Amino acid sequence: MTYHYYGDKNADIVLIQPVGDHDLPEIENEVAEIKKLTSVDFQLIAVKVDDWNDELSPWNAPAVFGNEGEDTLAEILTLCSDKSKDYYIGGYSLAGLFALWAAFQTEKFSGVAAASPSVWFPDFVGYMKENKMKSDAVYLSLGDREEHTKNQTMAAVGDNIRALHTALTRRGADCTLEWNAGGHFKDADLRTARAFAWIMEGKP
């Protein structure tokens, strides 16, 4: 795992985003977009994982949680040792799912930015209903074409994100669900930027 740092290293707000090789070329554009959307100073730490599926999957579907995701979270938490700062976790696709799962594990994160998260993941909705979200602010988004796929497993993403939004709202979380035009692979950097901006300032 390697770290890439962006923004103001002295900022009180730290954004943590798991990324893969495919994300890194877009991170600078994402950071620039966050700066357009909010006046809040921040640092973004992009945590590059080596094996996207193994290191970010909350568990080996459909079995119980595996060690890979636990190890990734443990390493990320070493970045959150300064108690004077506020930490937010977020990401796109499987990284968005990981961010949601991480916020069920620890109270360290003040908010979760889950842009087009892979909530089609087997048993995730059931896990969410049986456990407590430990972050107060949660941003969810999905492309309006993502649930319209022939893959029955992935087609569940629409119903699952609606169920997640409803459950979190009923439990008192400050949670929003934004629908974006297009499929899963459109404007990932811009969608993630909006997600982080919302949890930083509470605005879409």
C-alpha positions in Angstrom: 0.0 0.0 0.0 1.4 3.4 -0.9 0.1 6.9 -0.1 -0.3 10.0 -2.3 -0.9 13.4 -0.6 -2.8 16.3 -2.1 -4.0 19.6 -0.7 -3.1 21.4 2.5 -1.0 19.2 4.9 -1.9 21.5 7.8 -5.6 21.4 7.2 -7.9 20.3 10.1 -9.9 18.1 7.7 -8.3 15.0 6.2 -10.0 13.0 3.4 -9.0 9.4 3.0 -9.7 7.6 -0.3 -8.7 4.1 -1.3 -7.7 4.0 -4.9 -6.4 1.7 -7.6 -3.9 2.4 -10.4 -6.9 3.3 -12.6 -7.9 6.2 -10.2 -4.6 8.0 -9.8 -4.6 9.9 -13.1 -7.9 11.5 -12.1 -7.2 12.4 -8.5 -5.7 15.9 -9.2 -8.8 16.8 -11.2 -11.0 15.5 -8.3 -9.1 17.6 -5.8 -9.5 20.7 -8.0 -13.2 20.0 -8.2 -13.5 19.7 -4.4 -11.8 23.1 -4.1 -14.4 24.6 -6.5 -17.3 23.1 -4.4 -16.2 24.1 -1.0 -14.1 26.8 0.8 -13.0 24.4 3.5 -9.3 23.6 3.6 -8.4 19.9 3.4 -5.8 17.4 2.7 -6.6 14.3 0.7 -4.7 11.1 1.2 -5.1 8.6 -1.7 -4.3 5.1 -0.4 -3.3 3.0 -3.3 -4.2 -0.6 -2.8 -2.3 -3.3 -4.7 -5.2 -5.8 -5.1 -8.4 -3.9 -5.7 -10.8 -6.8 -5.0 -9.0 -8.6 -2.1 -8.0 -5.5 -0.1 -11.3 -3.6 -0.4 -13.9 -6.4 -0.2 -15.5 -6.5 3.2 -15.8 -10.2 3.1 -15.4 -13.2 0.7 -18.9 -13.3 -0.6 -21.1 -14.8 0.6 -19.1 -15.9 3.6 -18.0 -14.0 6.7 -15.6 -11.1 6.7 -12.1 -11.9 5.5 -8.7 -10.6 6.8 -7.8 -8.5 3.7 -10.4 -5.8 4.4 -9.6 -5.7 8.1 -5.9 -5.3 7.3 -6.6 -2.4 4.9 -8.7 -0.6 7.5 -6.1 -1.2 10.2 -3.5 0.5 8.0 -5.8 3.4 7.1 -6.4 4.0 10.8 -2.7 4.6 11.3 -3.2 7.8 9.2 -5.8 9.0 11.7 -3.7 9.4 14.8 -3.9 13.2 15.1 -6.9 13.8 17.4 -7.0 17.5 16.5 -8.1 16.6 13.0 -11.4 15.4 11.5 -11.2 12.4 9.2 -13.6 11.5 6.4 -13.4 8.4 4.3 -14.7 7.9 0.8 -14.3 6.4 -2.6 -15.8 5.2 -5.8 -17.3 1.8 -6.7 -15.8 -0.9 -4.5 -13.8 1.8 -2.6 -17.2 3.4 -1.8 -18.5 0.1 -0.4 -15.3 -0.2 1.6 -15.8 3.3 3.0 -19.4 2.4 4.1 -18.2 -0.8 5.7 -15.3 1.0 7.5 -17.8 3.4 9.1 -19.6 0.4 10.6 -16.3 -0.7 12.2 -15.0 2.5 13.8 -16.1 5.9 15.1 -12.9 7.5 13.7 -14.6 8.9 10.6 -16.8 12.0 10.8 -18.4 11.3 7.5 -18.6 8.8 4.6 -18.5 9.8 0.9 -19.8 6.7 -1.0 -20.0 7.6 -4.8 -21.6 4.8 -6.8 -20.7 2.3 -4.1 -20.9 -1.4 -5.0 -23.8 -2.1 -2.7 -24.8 -5.0 -4.9 -22.2 -6.9 -2.9 -23.8 -10.1 -1.6 -25.3 -9.7 1.9 -24.2 -6.1 2.4 -27.8 -4.8 3.0 -28.4 -7.5 5.5 -25.1 -6.7 7.3 -26.1 -3.0 7.3 -29.5 -3.7 8.8 -27.9 -5.8 11.6 -25.1 -3.4 12.5 -24.8 0.3 13.5 -23.3 3.0 11.3 -20.8 5.0 13.4 -20.6 8.1 11.2 -23.2 10.8 11.4 -22.9 12.1 7.8 -23.3 9.8 4.8 -23.4 10.7 1.2 -24.7 8.1 -1.3 -24.9 8.4 -5.1 -25.6 6.2 -8.1 -25.8 6.6 -11.8 -29.4 6.4 -13.1 -28.4 3.7 -15.5 -26.5 1.5 -13.1 -29.4 -0.7 -12.1 -30.4 -1.3 -15.7 -28.1 -4.2 -16.4 -28.6 -7.8 -17.5 -26.4 -9.0 -14.6 -29.0 -9.8 -12.0 -26.5 -9.5 -9.1 -25.4 -6.0 -10.1 -28.9 -4.9 -11.0 -29.7 -5.0 -7.3 -27.6 -1.9 -6.7 -30.6 0.4 -7.2 -32.9 -1.3 -4.7 -30.0 -1.8 -2.3 -28.9 1.8 -2.2 -32.5 3.0 -1.7 -32.8 0.5 1.2 -29.5 1.8 2.7 -30.6 5.4 2.4 -33.9 4.7 4.1 -32.4 2.7 6.9 -29.7 5.3 7.7 -32.1 8.1 7.6 -34.5 6.3 10.0 -31.6 5.8 12.4 -31.0 9.5 12.5 -28.0 9.8 10.2 -27.6 12.9 8.1 -27.8 11.0 4.8 -28.4 12.0 1.3 -28.9 10.0 -2.0 -28.0 11.7 -5.2 -28.8 10.3 -8.7 -26.4 11.1 -11.5 -27.0 10.8 -15.2 -25.3 7.9 -16.8 -23.8 4.5 -16.0 -21.2 3.4 -13.5 -18.1 4.6 -15.4 -19.1 8.2 -16.1 -17.4 11.1 -14.3 -16.0 9.1 -11.4 -13.7 11.9 -10.3 -16.5 14.5 -10.4 -19.0 12.3 -8.5 -16.4 11.5 -5.8 -15.6 15.2 -5.5 -19.3 16.1 -4.9 -19.5 13.3 -2.3 -16.5 14.7 -0.3 -17.8 18.3 -0.6 -21.2 17.3 0.7 -19.9 15.6 3.8 -17.5 18.4 4.5 -20.1 21.1 4.3 -23.5 19.4 4.2 -24.4 20.7 0.8 -25.0 18.9 -2.5 
